[in-house]
């Protein structure tokens, strides 16, 4: 897992929304599912899972619901002016876990993926790094996350 426990700042394209967090993400997913490909308009989505209570926000937010791979849908949190997606909430994790869009960070290169998921639907020209953790679909967090990370997740969900 990424061990980057320092200040992370980010925001939307127009500058109306800014956010920051200073915890190490629970995990960083690089999702290759066809839903992420369609919704982002690119080959994959890069999401850092962070407890919502750890994210400080300046600016107004808009929430919209869209379909998801699981069929349960997701809530996408956006800037109401420029409509940039900043993070999502997925049904299994609930509203207390933000799936932060790494590309909206001021320094996205600081949070590389810990695991590539839904690689069964990755585009054929995407080449994963040698030795990168991967899962054909999703994975069992108990097999991938540390005990401390699992505890943080449980505590955040209540």
KENU-655329 format. One record per atom (N, C-alpha, C): x, y, z; residue number from 1; atom name; chain. Coordinates in Angstrom, 3 decimals. Layout:
<pts>
PT | east | north | up | i | at | ch
PT | X | Y | Z | NUM | CA | A
...
</pts>
This chain:
<pts>
PT | east | north | up | i | at | ch
PT | 0.833 | -1.184 | 0.000 | 1 | N | A
PT | 0.000 | 0.000 | 0.000 | 1 | CA | A
PT | 0.880 | 1.251 | 0.000 | 1 | C | A
PT | 0.333 | 2.301 | -0.571 | 2 | N | A
PT | 1.043 | 3.578 | -0.566 | 2 | CA | A
PT | 1.223 | 4.059 | 0.865 | 2 | C | A
PT | 2.396 | 4.478 | 1.204 | 3 | N | A
PT | 2.683 | 4.989 | 2.536 | 3 | CA | A
PT | 2.987 | 6.482 | 2.445 | 3 | C | A
PT | 2.032 | 7.242 | 1.931 | 4 | N | A
PT | 2.224 | 8.666 | 1.712 | 4 | CA | A
PT | 1.301 | 9.412 | 2.662 | 4 | C | A
PT | 1.758 | 9.621 | 3.884 | 5 | N | A
PT | 0.934 | 10.263 | 4.905 | 5 | CA | A
PT | 1.361 | 11.721 | 5.046 | 5 | C | A
PT | 0.982 | 12.536 | 4.070 | 6 | N | A
PT | 1.278 | 13.963 | 4.104 | 6 | CA | A
PT | 0.118 | 14.689 | 3.452 | 6 | C | A
PT | 0.188 | 15.981 | 3.388 | 7 | N | A
PT | -0.913 | 16.768 | 2.860 | 7 | CA | A
PT | -1.094 | 16.549 | 1.361 | 7 | C | A
PT | -2.326 | 16.259 | 0.985 | 8 | N | A
PT | -2.713 | 16.133 | -0.419 | 8 | CA | A
PT | -3.774 | 17.189 | -0.677 | 8 | C | A
PT | -3.585 | 17.991 | -1.713 | 9 | N | A
PT | -4.549 | 19.022 | -2.064 | 9 | CA | A
PT | -5.000 | 18.808 | -3.498 | 9 | C | A
PT | -6.216 | 19.261 | -3.781 | 10 | N | A
PT | -6.726 | 19.119 | -5.136 | 10 | CA | A
PT | -7.973 | 19.949 | -5.324 | 10 | C | A
PT | -8.567 | 19.797 | -6.481 | 11 | N | A
PT | -9.784 | 20.539 | -6.765 | 11 | CA | A
PT | -10.233 | 20.369 | -8.202 | 11 | C | A
PT | -11.242 | 21.141 | -8.548 | 12 | N | A
PT | -11.826 | 21.093 | -9.881 | 12 | CA | A
PT | -11.041 | 21.985 | -10.842 | 12 | C | A
PT | -11.455 | 21.990 | -12.092 | 13 | N | A
PT | -10.762 | 22.768 | -13.123 | 13 | CA | A
PT | -10.964 | 24.265 | -12.995 | 13 | C | A
PT | -12.160 | 24.693 | -12.552 | 14 | N | A
PT | -12.429 | 26.134 | -12.496 | 14 | CA | A
PT | -11.973 | 26.775 | -11.193 | 14 | C | A
PT | -11.608 | 25.966 | -10.209 | 15 | N | A
PT | -11.118 | 26.490 | -8.938 | 15 | CA | A
PT | -12.191 | 26.779 | -7.900 | 15 | C | A
PT | -13.453 | 26.533 | -8.229 | 16 | N | A
PT | -14.535 | 26.793 | -7.277 | 16 | CA | A
PT | -14.506 | 25.826 | -6.093 | 16 | C | A
PT | -14.041 | 24.608 | -6.319 | 17 | N | A
PT | -13.962 | 23.613 | -5.242 | 17 | CA | A
PT | -12.510 | 23.230 | -5.022 | 17 | C | A
PT | -12.086 | 23.285 | -3.775 | 18 | N | A
PT | -10.760 | 22.833 | -3.365 | 18 | CA | A
PT | -10.960 | 21.842 | -2.227 | 18 | C | A
PT | -10.072 | 20.876 | -2.124 | 19 | N | A
PT | -10.136 | 19.918 | -1.022 | 19 | CA | A
PT | -8.722 | 19.573 | -0.576 | 19 | C | A
PT | -8.645 | 18.973 | 0.613 | 20 | N | A
PT | -7.365 | 18.475 | 1.105 | 20 | CA | A
PT | -7.601 | 17.340 | 2.085 | 20 | C | A
PT | -6.613 | 16.463 | 2.180 | 21 | N | A
PT | -6.589 | 15.413 | 3.198 | 21 | CA | A
PT | -5.141 | 15.114 | 3.518 | 21 | C | A
PT | -4.904 | 14.641 | 4.738 | 22 | N | A
PT | -3.523 | 14.374 | 5.143 | 22 | CA | A
PT | -3.327 | 12.962 | 5.667 | 22 | C | A
PT | -4.262 | 12.075 | 5.348 | 23 | N | A
PT | -4.109 | 10.671 | 5.727 | 23 | CA | A
PT | -3.613 | 9.875 | 4.526 | 23 | C | A
PT | -2.992 | 8.757 | 4.812 | 24 | N | A
PT | -2.633 | 7.817 | 3.761 | 24 | CA | A
PT | -3.920 | 7.184 | 3.251 | 24 | C | A
PT | -4.151 | 7.149 | 1.946 | 25 | N | A
PT | -5.350 | 6.473 | 1.453 | 25 | CA | A
PT | -5.396 | 5.019 | 1.923 | 25 | C | A
PT | -6.608 | 4.512 | 2.094 | 26 | N | A
PT | -6.769 | 3.105 | 2.459 | 26 | CA | A
PT | -6.116 | 2.232 | 1.392 | 26 | C | A
PT | -6.358 | 2.588 | 0.137 | 27 | N | A
PT | -5.777 | 1.900 | -1.023 | 27 | CA | A
PT | -6.021 | 2.792 | -2.233 | 27 | C | A
PT | -5.236 | 2.602 | -3.276 | 28 | N | A
PT | -5.456 | 3.301 | -4.534 | 28 | CA | A
PT | -5.754 | 2.249 | -5.600 | 28 | C | A
PT | -6.957 | 2.346 | -6.176 | 29 | N | A
PT | -7.396 | 1.427 | -7.227 | 29 | CA | A
PT | -7.163 | 2.036 | -8.596 | 29 | C | A
PT | -6.688 | 1.242 | -9.509 | 30 | N | A
PT | -6.726 | 1.579 | -10.923 | 30 | CA | A
PT | -7.771 | 0.639 | -11.519 | 30 | C | A
PT | -8.955 | 1.190 | -11.823 | 31 | N | A
PT | -10.085 | 0.372 | -12.246 | 31 | CA | A
PT | -10.214 | 0.372 | -13.760 | 31 | C | A
PT | -10.203 | -0.814 | -14.326 | 32 | N | A
PT | -10.277 | -0.999 | -15.770 | 32 | CA | A
PT | -11.650 | -1.487 | -16.225 | 32 | C | A
PT | -12.671 | -1.374 | -15.373 | 33 | N | A
PT | -14.002 | -1.866 | -15.764 | 33 | CA | A
PT | -14.575 | -1.017 | -16.890 | 33 | C | A
PT | -15.480 | -1.604 | -17.646 | 34 | N | A
PT | -16.048 | -0.894 | -18.797 | 34 | CA | A
PT | -16.876 | 0.314 | -18.364 | 34 | C | A
PT | -17.468 | 0.284 | -17.172 | 35 | N | A
PT | -18.213 | 1.448 | -16.680 | 35 | CA | A
PT | -17.258 | 2.623 | -16.447 | 35 | C | A
PT | -16.124 | 2.384 | -15.801 | 36 | N | A
PT | -15.153 | 3.466 | -15.579 | 36 | CA | A
PT | -14.617 | 3.989 | -16.903 | 36 | C | A
PT | -14.380 | 3.101 | -17.846 | 37 | N | A
PT | -13.915 | 3.538 | -19.162 | 37 | CA | A
PT | -14.935 | 4.478 | -19.795 | 37 | C | A
PT | -16.208 | 4.100 | -19.749 | 38 | N | A
PT | -17.259 | 4.910 | -20.366 | 38 | CA | A
PT | -17.442 | 6.235 | -19.630 | 38 | C | A
PT | -17.473 | 6.185 | -18.287 | 39 | N | A
PT | -17.756 | 7.390 | -17.507 | 39 | CA | A
PT | -16.617 | 8.400 | -17.515 | 39 | C | A
PT | -15.387 | 7.925 | -17.645 | 40 | N | A
PT | -14.251 | 8.844 | -17.655 | 40 | CA | A
PT | -13.823 | 9.206 | -19.074 | 40 | C | A
PT | -14.265 | 8.408 | -20.049 | 41 | N | A
PT | -13.866 | 8.657 | -21.423 | 41 | CA | A
PT | -12.433 | 8.278 | -21.700 | 41 | C | A
PT | -11.882 | 7.407 | -20.873 | 42 | N | A
PT | -10.497 | 6.991 | -21.054 | 42 | CA | A
PT | -10.345 | 5.526 | -20.647 | 42 | C | A
PT | -9.136 | 5.039 | -20.542 | 43 | N | A
PT | -8.871 | 3.613 | -20.378 | 43 | CA | A
PT | -9.131 | 3.075 | -18.972 | 43 | C | A
PT | -9.087 | 3.921 | -17.957 | 44 | N | A
PT | -9.267 | 3.462 | -16.584 | 44 | CA | A
PT | -9.520 | 4.650 | -15.669 | 44 | C | A
PT | -9.952 | 4.352 | -14.459 | 45 | N | A
PT | -10.129 | 5.376 | -13.424 | 45 | CA | A
PT | -9.139 | 5.088 | -12.305 | 45 | C | A
PT | -8.577 | 6.134 | -11.732 | 46 | N | A
PT | -7.629 | 6.002 | -10.627 | 46 | CA | A
PT | -8.257 | 6.657 | -9.400 | 46 | C | A
PT | -8.596 | 5.838 | -8.403 | 47 | N | A
PT | -9.306 | 6.303 | -7.215 | 47 | CA | A
PT | -8.548 | 5.959 | -5.938 | 47 | C | A
PT | -8.359 | 6.973 | -5.088 | 48 | N | A
PT | -7.753 | 6.780 | -3.766 | 48 | CA | A
PT | -8.886 | 6.746 | -2.747 | 48 | C | A
PT | -8.999 | 5.662 | -2.004 | 49 | N | A
PT | -10.054 | 5.540 | -1.001 | 49 | CA | A
PT | -9.623 | 6.236 | 0.280 | 49 | C | A
PT | -10.415 | 7.244 | 0.688 | 50 | N | A
PT | -10.106 | 8.063 | 1.851 | 50 | CA | A
PT | -11.381 | 8.234 | 2.672 | 50 | C | A
PT | -11.252 | 8.172 | 3.980 | 51 | N | A
PT | -12.389 | 8.400 | 4.849 | 51 | CA | A
PT | -12.943 | 9.805 | 4.601 | 51 | C | A
PT | -14.251 | 9.916 | 4.383 | 52 | N | A
PT | -14.875 | 11.206 | 4.081 | 52 | CA | A
PT | -14.600 | 12.227 | 5.181 | 52 | C | A
PT | -14.567 | 11.792 | 6.426 | 53 | N | A
PT | -14.343 | 12.706 | 7.549 | 53 | CA | A
PT | -12.946 | 13.317 | 7.520 | 53 | C | A
PT | -12.041 | 12.727 | 6.750 | 54 | N | A
PT | -10.666 | 13.219 | 6.664 | 54 | CA | A
PT | -10.462 | 14.216 | 5.522 | 54 | C | A
PT | -11.507 | 14.459 | 4.735 | 55 | N | A
PT | -11.400 | 15.349 | 3.579 | 55 | CA | A
PT | -12.044 | 16.690 | 3.913 | 55 | C | A
PT | -11.234 | 17.743 | 3.918 | 56 | N | A
PT | -11.734 | 19.108 | 4.138 | 56 | CA | A
PT | -12.040 | 19.719 | 2.776 | 56 | C | A
PT | -13.213 | 20.343 | 2.663 | 57 | N | A
PT | -13.671 | 20.876 | 1.376 | 57 | CA | A
PT | -14.000 | 22.354 | 1.502 | 57 | C | A
PT | -13.595 | 23.117 | 0.502 | 58 | N | A
PT | -13.998 | 24.519 | 0.357 | 58 | CA | A
PT | -14.749 | 24.632 | -0.953 | 58 | C | A
PT | -15.976 | 25.133 | -0.900 | 59 | N | A
PT | -16.780 | 25.298 | -2.102 | 59 | CA | A
PT | -18.013 | 24.430 | -2.075 | 59 | C | A
PT | -18.931 | 24.742 | -2.950 | 60 | N | A
PT | -20.197 | 24.029 | -3.063 | 60 | CA | A
PT | -20.017 | 22.785 | -3.916 | 60 | C | A
PT | -20.732 | 21.718 | -3.566 | 61 | N | A
PT | -20.648 | 20.456 | -4.293 | 61 | CA | A
PT | -22.008 | 20.079 | -4.859 | 61 | C | A
PT | -21.983 | 19.271 | -5.893 | 62 | N | A
PT | -23.190 | 18.721 | -6.509 | 62 | CA | A
PT | -23.052 | 17.207 | -6.516 | 62 | C | A
PT | -24.136 | 16.503 | -6.214 | 63 | N | A
PT | -24.116 | 15.039 | -6.222 | 63 | CA | A
PT | -25.089 | 14.530 | -7.273 | 63 | C | A
PT | -24.606 | 13.580 | -8.081 | 64 | N | A
PT | -25.471 | 12.934 | -9.061 | 64 | CA | A
PT | -25.306 | 11.424 | -8.931 | 64 | C | A
PT | -26.329 | 10.683 | -9.302 | 65 | N | A
PT | -26.281 | 9.225 | -9.239 | 65 | CA | A
PT | -26.163 | 8.672 | -10.650 | 65 | C | A
PT | -25.233 | 7.734 | -10.826 | 66 | N | A
PT | -25.028 | 7.091 | -12.120 | 66 | CA | A
PT | -24.944 | 5.583 | -11.919 | 66 | C | A
PT | -25.061 | 4.800 | -12.993 | 67 | N | A
PT | -24.912 | 3.342 | -12.877 | 67 | CA | A
PT | -23.487 | 2.963 | -12.489 | 67 | C | A
PT | -23.329 | 1.738 | -12.017 | 68 | N | A
PT | -21.998 | 1.225 | -11.687 | 68 | CA | A
PT | -21.913 | -0.244 | -12.081 | 68 | C | A
PT | -20.704 | -0.757 | -12.096 | 69 | N | A
PT | -20.450 | -2.150 | -12.450 | 69 | CA | A
PT | -21.254 | -3.109 | -11.578 | 69 | C | A
PT | -21.411 | -2.774 | -10.294 | 70 | N | A
PT | -22.118 | -3.656 | -9.355 | 70 | CA | A
PT | -23.626 | -3.672 | -9.582 | 70 | C | A
PT | -24.143 | -2.660 | -10.269 | 71 | N | A
PT | -25.586 | -2.544 | -10.439 | 71 | CA | A
PT | -26.243 | -1.729 | -9.342 | 71 | C | A
PT | -25.488 | -1.376 | -8.305 | 72 | N | A
PT | -26.035 | -0.611 | -7.178 | 72 | CA | A
PT | -25.935 | 0.894 | -7.396 | 72 | C | A
PT | -25.222 | 1.323 | -8.413 | 73 | N | A
PT | -25.053 | 2.737 | -8.692 | 73 | CA | A
PT | -23.952 | 3.362 | -7.857 | 73 | C | A
PT | -23.630 | 4.585 | -8.222 | 74 | N | A
PT | -22.647 | 5.351 | -7.468 | 74 | CA | A
PT | -23.118 | 6.791 | -7.412 | 74 | C | A
PT | -22.690 | 7.480 | -6.380 | 75 | N | A
PT | -22.957 | 8.912 | -6.269 | 75 | CA | A
PT | -21.657 | 9.617 | -6.617 | 75 | C | A
PT | -21.703 | 10.452 | -7.650 | 76 | N | A
PT | -20.525 | 11.205 | -8.063 | 76 | CA | A
PT | -20.651 | 12.614 | -7.506 | 76 | C | A
PT | -19.605 | 13.063 | -6.822 | 77 | N | A
PT | -19.562 | 14.407 | -6.249 | 77 | CA | A
PT | -18.755 | 15.279 | -7.204 | 77 | C | A
PT | -19.390 | 16.377 | -7.661 | 78 | N | A
PT | -18.816 | 17.228 | -8.697 | 78 | CA | A
PT | -18.835 | 18.693 | -8.286 | 78 | C | A
PT | -18.080 | 19.472 | -9.011 | 79 | N | A
PT | -18.198 | 20.922 | -8.939 | 79 | CA | A
PT | -19.446 | 21.301 | -9.738 | 79 | C | A
PT | -20.353 | 22.108 | -9.164 | 80 | N | A
PT | -21.560 | 22.469 | -9.902 | 80 | CA | A
PT | -21.305 | 23.438 | -11.059 | 80 | C | A
PT | -20.149 | 24.076 | -11.092 | 81 | N | A
PT | -19.849 | 25.036 | -12.165 | 81 | CA | A
PT | -19.180 | 24.350 | -13.359 | 81 | C | A
PT | -18.031 | 23.687 | -13.138 | 82 | N | A
PT | -17.307 | 23.074 | -14.258 | 82 | CA | A
PT | -17.631 | 21.590 | -14.429 | 82 | C | A
PT | -18.335 | 21.016 | -13.473 | 83 | N | A
PT | -18.817 | 19.628 | -13.515 | 83 | CA | A
PT | -17.716 | 18.559 | -13.415 | 83 | C | A
PT | -16.527 | 18.939 | -13.006 | 84 | N | A
PT | -15.464 | 17.952 | -12.830 | 84 | CA | A
PT | -15.832 | 17.028 | -11.669 | 84 | C | A
PT | -15.706 | 15.720 | -11.897 | 85 | N | A
PT | -15.951 | 14.728 | -10.848 | 85 | CA | A
PT | -14.754 | 14.706 | -9.911 | 85 | C | A
PT | -15.013 | 14.900 | -8.615 | 86 | N | A
PT | -13.943 | 14.956 | -7.615 | 86 | CA | A
PT | -13.806 | 13.646 | -6.845 | 86 | C | A
PT | -14.935 | 13.033 | -6.522 | 87 | N | A
PT | -14.925 | 11.718 | -5.880 | 87 | CA | A
PT | -16.277 | 11.069 | -6.043 | 87 | C | A
PT | -16.340 | 9.786 | -5.699 | 88 | N | A
PT | -17.577 | 9.010 | -5.759 | 88 | CA | A
PT | -17.801 | 8.301 | -4.444 | 88 | C | A
PT | -19.057 | 7.902 | -4.249 | 89 | N | A
PT | -19.445 | 7.009 | -3.157 | 89 | CA | A
PT | -20.107 | 5.807 | -3.811 | 89 | C | A
PT | -19.583 | 4.627 | -3.526 | 90 | N | A
PT | -20.158 | 3.390 | -4.054 | 90 | CA | A
PT | -20.967 | 2.710 | -2.961 | 90 | C | A
PT | -22.049 | 2.078 | -3.362 | 91 | N | A
PT | -22.986 | 1.463 | -2.416 | 91 | CA | A
PT | -22.312 | 0.566 | -1.374 | 91 | C | A
PT | -21.444 | -0.370 | -1.757 | 92 | N | A
PT | -20.876 | -1.260 | -0.736 | 92 | CA | A
PT | -20.067 | -0.526 | 0.344 | 92 | C | A
PT | -19.419 | 0.568 | -0.018 | 93 | N | A
PT | -18.595 | 1.302 | 0.946 | 93 | CA | A
PT | -19.371 | 2.374 | 1.690 | 93 | C | A
PT | -20.401 | 2.904 | 1.066 | 94 | N | A
PT | -21.234 | 3.907 | 1.718 | 94 | CA | A
PT | -20.687 | 5.320 | 1.612 | 94 | C | A
PT | -21.423 | 6.277 | 2.196 | 95 | N | A
PT | -21.069 | 7.692 | 2.062 | 95 | CA | A
PT | -19.874 | 8.137 | 2.894 | 95 | C | A
PT | -19.365 | 7.272 | 3.752 | 96 | N | A
PT | -18.248 | 7.653 | 4.614 | 96 | CA | A
PT | -16.881 | 7.326 | 4.020 | 96 | C | A
PT | -16.872 | 6.764 | 2.823 | 97 | N | A
PT | -15.618 | 6.483 | 2.119 | 97 | CA | A
PT | -15.663 | 7.202 | 0.782 | 97 | C | A
PT | -14.726 | 8.121 | 0.572 | 98 | N | A
PT | -14.619 | 8.831 | -0.703 | 98 | CA | A
PT | -13.659 | 8.082 | -1.613 | 98 | C | A
PT | -14.104 | 7.824 | -2.826 | 99 | N | A
PT | -13.233 | 7.297 | -3.864 | 99 | CA | A
PT | -12.725 | 8.524 | -4.618 | 99 | C | A
PT | -11.643 | 9.118 | -4.099 | 100 | N | A
PT | -11.102 | 10.377 | -4.617 | 100 | CA | A
PT | -10.511 | 10.163 | -6.007 | 100 | C | A
PT | -10.866 | 11.018 | -6.947 | 101 | N | A
PT | -10.301 | 10.965 | -8.293 | 101 | CA | A
PT | -8.872 | 11.501 | -8.225 | 101 | C | A
PT | -7.910 | 10.600 | -8.349 | 102 | N | A
PT | -6.501 | 10.967 | -8.194 | 102 | CA | A
PT | -6.098 | 12.063 | -9.179 | 102 | C | A
PT | -6.689 | 12.058 | -10.360 | 103 | N | A
PT | -6.360 | 13.070 | -11.354 | 103 | CA | A
PT | -6.747 | 14.479 | -10.961 | 103 | C | A
PT | -7.575 | 14.645 | -9.917 | 104 | N | A
PT | -7.953 | 15.986 | -9.462 | 104 | CA | A
PT | -7.014 | 16.503 | -8.379 | 104 | C | A
PT | -6.046 | 15.694 | -7.985 | 105 | N | A
PT | -5.040 | 16.154 | -7.027 | 105 | CA | A
PT | -4.071 | 17.115 | -7.710 | 105 | C | A
PT | -3.521 | 18.032 | -6.946 | 106 | N | A
PT | -2.507 | 18.936 | -7.488 | 106 | CA | A
PT | -1.243 | 18.176 | -7.900 | 106 | C | A
PT | -0.963 | 17.082 | -7.190 | 107 | N | A
PT | 0.194 | 16.247 | -7.499 | 107 | CA | A
PT | -0.250 | 14.791 | -7.607 | 107 | C | A
PT | -0.935 | 14.417 | -8.682 | 108 | N | A
PT | -1.470 | 13.062 | -8.793 | 108 | CA | A
PT | -0.393 | 11.978 | -8.847 | 108 | C | A
PT | 0.794 | 12.326 | -9.270 | 109 | N | A
PT | 1.875 | 11.341 | -9.344 | 109 | CA | A
PT | 2.309 | 10.800 | -7.996 | 109 | C | A
PT | 1.877 | 11.443 | -6.921 | 110 | N | A
PT | 2.242 | 10.973 | -5.581 | 110 | CA | A
PT | 1.430 | 9.752 | -5.142 | 110 | C | A
PT | 0.331 | 9.444 | -5.848 | 111 | N | A
PT | -0.508 | 8.308 | -5.448 | 111 | CA | A
PT | -0.673 | 7.315 | -6.603 | 111 | C | A
PT | 0.356 | 6.537 | -6.874 | 112 | N | A
PT | 0.235 | 5.509 | -7.912 | 112 | CA | A
PT | -0.679 | 4.376 | -7.430 | 112 | C | A
PT | -1.187 | 3.563 | -8.347 | 113 | N | A
PT | -2.097 | 2.490 | -7.936 | 113 | CA | A
PT | -1.411 | 1.426 | -7.081 | 113 | C | A
PT | -2.172 | 0.963 | -6.088 | 114 | N | A
PT | -1.739 | -0.192 | -5.291 | 114 | CA | A
PT | -2.158 | -1.486 | -5.968 | 114 | C | A
PT | -3.294 | -1.429 | -6.699 | 115 | N | A
PT | -3.823 | -2.622 | -7.356 | 115 | CA | A
PT | -4.624 | -2.204 | -8.588 | 115 | C | A
PT | -4.533 | -3.010 | -9.622 | 116 | N | A
PT | -5.332 | -2.838 | -10.840 | 116 | CA | A
PT | -6.502 | -3.807 | -10.737 | 116 | C | A
PT | -7.735 | -3.278 | -10.867 | 117 | N | A
PT | -8.924 | -4.119 | -10.729 | 117 | CA | A
PT | -9.712 | -4.164 | -12.036 | 117 | C | A
PT | -10.518 | -5.204 | -12.163 | 118 | N | A
PT | -11.305 | -5.455 | -13.376 | 118 | CA | A
PT | -10.402 | -5.504 | -14.610 | 118 | C | A
PT | -9.268 | -6.166 | -14.447 | 119 | N | A
PT | -8.322 | -6.258 | -15.563 | 119 | CA | A
PT | -8.857 | -7.162 | -16.675 | 119 | C | A
PT | -9.901 | -7.948 | -16.398 | 120 | N | A
PT | -10.491 | -8.786 | -17.443 | 120 | CA | A
PT | -11.109 | -7.933 | -18.549 | 120 | C | A
PT | -11.420 | -6.661 | -18.247 | 121 | N | A
PT | -12.009 | -5.777 | -19.255 | 121 | CA | A
PT | -11.087 | -4.600 | -19.605 | 121 | C | A
PT | -9.826 | -4.693 | -19.212 | 122 | N | A
PT | -8.910 | -3.603 | -19.579 | 122 | CA | A
PT | -8.734 | -3.600 | -21.090 | 122 | C | A
PT | -8.444 | -2.432 | -21.618 | 123 | N | A
PT | -8.220 | -2.331 | -23.054 | 123 | CA | A
PT | -6.938 | -3.079 | -23.419 | 123 | C | A
PT | -6.921 | -3.749 | -24.557 | 124 | N | A
PT | -5.783 | -4.616 | -24.898 | 124 | CA | A
PT | -4.450 | -3.895 | -25.024 | 124 | C | A
PT | -4.459 | -2.622 | -25.301 | 125 | N | A
PT | -3.201 | -1.886 | -25.462 | 125 | CA | A
PT | -2.672 | -1.308 | -24.149 | 125 | C | A
PT | -3.436 | -1.478 | -23.049 | 126 | N | A
PT | -2.945 | -1.045 | -21.742 | 126 | CA | A
PT | -2.025 | -2.142 | -21.202 | 126 | C | A
PT | -0.777 | -1.793 | -20.950 | 127 | N | A
PT | 0.209 | -2.748 | -20.443 | 127 | CA | A
PT | 0.453 | -2.428 | -18.969 | 127 | C | A
PT | 0.174 | -3.392 | -18.107 | 128 | N | A
PT | 0.376 | -3.189 | -16.673 | 128 | CA | A
PT | 1.850 | -3.377 | -16.330 | 128 | C | A
PT | 2.332 | -2.625 | -15.359 | 129 | N | A
PT | 3.730 | -2.776 | -14.947 | 129 | CA | A
PT | 4.023 | -4.190 | -14.453 | 129 | C | A
PT | 5.202 | -4.649 | -14.734 | 130 | N | A
PT | 5.650 | -5.958 | -14.248 | 130 | CA | A
PT | 5.527 | -6.013 | -12.733 | 130 | C | A
PT | 4.909 | -7.048 | -12.221 | 131 | N | A
PT | 4.778 | -7.242 | -10.781 | 131 | CA | A
PT | 3.649 | -6.460 | -10.126 | 131 | C | A
PT | 2.891 | -5.684 | -10.898 | 132 | N | A
PT | 1.797 | -4.900 | -10.323 | 132 | CA | A
PT | 0.706 | -5.824 | -9.795 | 132 | C | A
PT | 0.164 | -5.490 | -8.624 | 133 | N | A
PT | -0.964 | -6.251 | -8.072 | 133 | CA | A
PT | -2.151 | -6.071 | -8.998 | 133 | C | A
PT | -2.883 | -7.149 | -9.231 | 134 | N | A
PT | -4.013 | -7.101 | -10.155 | 134 | CA | A
PT | -5.070 | -8.118 | -9.782 | 134 | C | A
PT | -6.298 | -7.826 | -10.215 | 135 | N | A
PT | -7.421 | -8.739 | -10.006 | 135 | CA | A
PT | -8.282 | -8.706 | -11.268 | 135 | C | A
PT | -8.700 | -9.881 | -11.733 | 136 | N | A
PT | -9.529 | -9.943 | -12.942 | 136 | CA | A
PT | -10.829 | -9.164 | -12.769 | 136 | C | A
PT | -11.407 | -9.243 | -11.592 | 137 | N | A
PT | -12.620 | -8.497 | -11.275 | 137 | CA | A
PT | -12.291 | -7.644 | -10.050 | 137 | C | A
PT | -13.093 | -7.758 | -8.969 | 138 | N | A
PT | -12.729 | -7.072 | -7.737 | 138 | CA | A
PT | -11.885 | -8.047 | -6.927 | 138 | C | A
PT | -11.652 | -7.786 | -5.674 | 139 | N | A
PT | -10.811 | -8.628 | -4.840 | 139 | CA | A
PT | -11.429 | -8.680 | -3.445 | 139 | C | A
PT | -10.920 | -9.564 | -2.630 | 140 | N | A
PT | -11.360 | -9.665 | -1.242 | 140 | CA | A
PT | -10.433 | -8.769 | -0.399 | 140 | C | A
PT | -10.957 | -7.659 | 0.158 | 141 | N | A
PT | -10.103 | -6.760 | 0.935 | 141 | CA | A
PT | -9.358 | -7.468 | 2.071 | 141 | C | A
PT | -9.955 | -8.499 | 2.643 | 142 | N | A
PT | -9.288 | -9.219 | 3.738 | 142 | CA | A
PT | -8.007 | -9.892 | 3.265 | 142 | C | A
PT | -7.902 | -10.136 | 1.964 | 143 | N | A
PT | -6.709 | -10.764 | 1.404 | 143 | CA | A
PT | -5.679 | -9.743 | 0.908 | 143 | C | A
PT | -6.085 | -8.482 | 0.755 | 144 | N | A
PT | -5.209 | -7.468 | 0.167 | 144 | CA | A
PT | -4.832 | -6.383 | 1.171 | 144 | C | A
PT | -5.775 | -5.954 | 1.991 | 145 | N | A
PT | -5.541 | -4.860 | 2.934 | 145 | CA | A
PT | -4.884 | -5.352 | 4.214 | 145 | C | A
PT | -4.145 | -4.476 | 4.857 | 146 | N | A
PT | -3.553 | -4.793 | 6.157 | 146 | CA | A
PT | -4.653 | -4.773 | 7.226 | 146 | C | A
PT | -4.364 | -5.328 | 8.379 | 147 | N | A
PT | -5.318 | -5.312 | 9.491 | 147 | CA | A
PT | -5.650 | -3.877 | 9.897 | 147 | C | A
PT | -4.649 | -3.014 | 9.902 | 148 | N | A
PT | -4.872 | -1.612 | 10.275 | 148 | CA | A
PT | -5.779 | -0.906 | 9.264 | 148 | C | A
PT | -5.601 | -1.198 | 7.982 | 149 | N | A
PT | -6.440 | -0.587 | 6.945 | 149 | CA | A
PT | -7.873 | -1.087 | 7.064 | 149 | C | A
PT | -8.042 | -2.374 | 7.294 | 150 | N | A
PT | -9.389 | -2.922 | 7.495 | 150 | CA | A
PT | -10.071 | -2.265 | 8.689 | 150 | C | A
PT | -9.329 | -2.035 | 9.749 | 151 | N | A
PT | -9.884 | -1.392 | 10.943 | 151 | CA | A
PT | -10.305 | 0.061 | 10.639 | 151 | C | A
PT | -9.475 | 0.786 | 9.912 | 152 | N | A
PT | -9.839 | 2.155 | 9.511 | 152 | CA | A
PT | -11.124 | 2.155 | 8.690 | 152 | C | A
PT | -11.228 | 1.228 | 7.761 | 153 | N | A
PT | -12.415 | 1.129 | 6.907 | 153 | CA | A
PT | -13.661 | 0.859 | 7.757 | 153 | C | A
PT | -13.565 | -0.122 | 8.636 | 154 | N | A
PT | -14.706 | -0.461 | 9.507 | 154 | CA | A
PT | -15.097 | 0.725 | 10.385 | 154 | C | A
PT | -14.113 | 1.406 | 10.948 | 155 | N | A
PT | -14.388 | 2.561 | 11.819 | 155 | CA | A
PT | -15.073 | 3.678 | 11.033 | 155 | C | A
PT | -14.650 | 3.910 | 9.807 | 156 | N | A
PT | -15.241 | 4.973 | 8.990 | 156 | CA | A
PT | -16.683 | 4.654 | 8.615 | 156 | C | A
PT | -16.956 | 3.400 | 8.357 | 157 | N | A
PT | -18.315 | 3.001 | 7.961 | 157 | CA | A
PT | -19.265 | 2.998 | 9.154 | 157 | C | A
PT | -18.710 | 2.985 | 10.367 | 158 | N | A
PT | -19.565 | 3.004 | 11.564 | 158 | CA | A
PT | -19.994 | 1.643 | 11.906 | 158 | C | A
</pts>
